[in-house]
Amino acid sequence: MPTTSRPSKGTNKLDLRLAAGIAKKSGVPVRLWDDTFVFASANAQHRATIRIPNRATLWNLVARPSSGFGEGYRDGSIKVDGDLAEVLAAGFTHAWDRKPRNRGAPVMQRLADAIQVISRTRARRNAEAHYGLGSEFYRPWLDSRMVYTCAYFPDRDASLEDAQLAKLNLVCRKLGLREGDSVVELGSGWGALAIHMAAQYGTRVRAFNICEEQVEVARASARRAGVAGRVEFVAEDYREASGRFDAVVSVGMLEHVGRKEYGRFGALVARLLRPDGRALVHTIGRHRRMPTNPWIRRRIFPGGYAASLGELRNVFEPNELAILDIENLRRHYALTLNHWRNRFATARDQIVQQHGAELARTWELYLAASEASFATGWSQLYQIVCAPASSNAIPWTRPTPIDLPALDPLSHTRGE
């Protein structure tokens, strides 16, 4: 049972009861505005505390736990003593003890997830909300190639740069890329994968991205790597892709497609593949169907949705695409996010100066919550390889990426 320190005049019995409920559900002690401490249990050992400054914040946190905590941390009213990711991980861990249900999600939120359709106009608006901060916001805390997706750590002590390079090779190896292959990439970020496929595997790549500023950065990187003649970065919606290719790859974009678009996304992949082609889809997912966190949807990823494997079947089954391989890299994403968080903390003063303290706190919370979610299993990271169901041009065994050489497209390039 939750226990409290001796209350003072600033709190009443209802305050303590509400704070006790927060402590019990989060597994973290709560410190109220008059320095009253409310503990999750009498014997628990804690390395962090949630500080609540006033009764209004307490009531808001009880009424809307996710949004209340998110907005309170964002505006600086709620503070955390200790590591933020540990606090959030404790909450996720305690949540495993409660019966799974979606009843707590607002009805309109569940409805939004159920009927989600992302038009071209909405896709651009959503992308601008997240990437409109500009490349210079992301540059200080991403790796040198600016890969903004889960890395692959051959061992836990690998650097972020080496782990992201290993991920690029992992994707290429799973696709079985060969010199001369044609590849279409649906959602290309700052271009690291497209450039790597061309520079190190001798492919020709057409990469789609609706963020024009990212496309300009990617084109400049391709020129520096000496592969501008083999990589075309197209500043268009992925749905504009046409033609037939040896390989289709989408890393970190399906989260933004919208549940109602999964069938059409899969149909596009099937149309783009040659009969002996293969595709890889890399996406954040869930172990079961869940609504999107409303604070994340509002403040970080408008329109974002992480699907369960049951939902992802709608990409493949209606379109005669056979799944060849599924790998879950969620622990790799937790470690990736830990690296990003540490780099973000190092660059925090610069970020505050350029974007303000409120935005810095927003992203601190987002990165910490994401790390905690992957570390505790509330989020998953799926890499799915597929091919036309009738194709026999498929791998006999699963590739092992660990023995791949660490090639760097910015220093080792093939000739034009």
Secondary structure as UniProt FT lines:
FT   STRAND          3..4
FT   TURN            9..10
FT   HELIX           13..26
FT   STRAND          30..31
FT   TURN            33..34
FT   STRAND          37..39
FT   STRAND          49..51
FT   HELIX           55..63
FT   HELIX           65..75
FT   STRAND          79..81
FT   HELIX           84..95
FT   TURN            96..97
FT   TURN            103..104
FT   HELIX           107..114
FT   HELIX           120..131
FT   TURN            132..133
FT   HELIX           135..138
FT   TURN            139..141
FT   TURN            144..145
FT   TURN            156..157
FT   HELIX           160..175
FT   TURN            179..180
FT   STRAND          182..186
FT   TURN            189..190
FT   HELIX           192..201
FT   STRAND          204..208
FT   HELIX           212..225
FT   TURN            228..230
FT   STRAND          231..234
FT   HELIX           238..240
FT   STRAND          245..251
FT   HELIX           254..256
FT   HELIX           259..261
FT   HELIX           262..272
FT   STRAND          273..286
FT   HELIX           294..299
FT   TURN            302..303
FT   STRAND          307..308
FT   HELIX           309..316
FT   HELIX           317..319
FT   STRAND          321..328
FT   HELIX           330..346
FT   HELIX           348..355
FT   HELIX           357..376
FT   STRAND          380..388
FT   TURN            389..390
FT   HELIX           401..403
FT   TURN            409..411
//
